[in-house]
Amino acid sequence: MISRVRIRDRSKCRSYSATYRAKNLAKVRAANRRYAATCKDKRRITKLMMRYGLRPDQYDAMAKAQSYLCAICNKSLKLYVDHHKASGVVRGLLCRDCNLGLGYFKESPDALSCAAKYLAERHEMPLHEAQTRKREPNQLAFWSGEPVKE
């Protein structure tokens, strides 16, 4: 049986690793690609368990219950786990855009309802004259309204 020797000075180990990687960059990248290709499912399982405490069968059951659609926009895109940031409780599966949108609004129902109200009020709002006026192709300096002299 091979016993492991405890390395007391980790800086030597790190410097050796960095040196090896620098000298054998193509070899290291090829090994990383092989590992990533063979362990894709294992990484997915580990990520679900570590981040959200979900087993793959639980994720699949949630996706099936949602008909493999985003819980907000009902589009069939890749689904991401939506969870409460403070407690870690999983709420459902969302597409990337909806999940990021909730994050940008800091998961605040008040902010989201204000945004929905804003959109509803301004949905049919006419554009300002400056936004509707057609521009000639040679009017590149549109902020001044003067055509570019050639």
Disulfide bonds with the S-S distance in Angstrom:
none
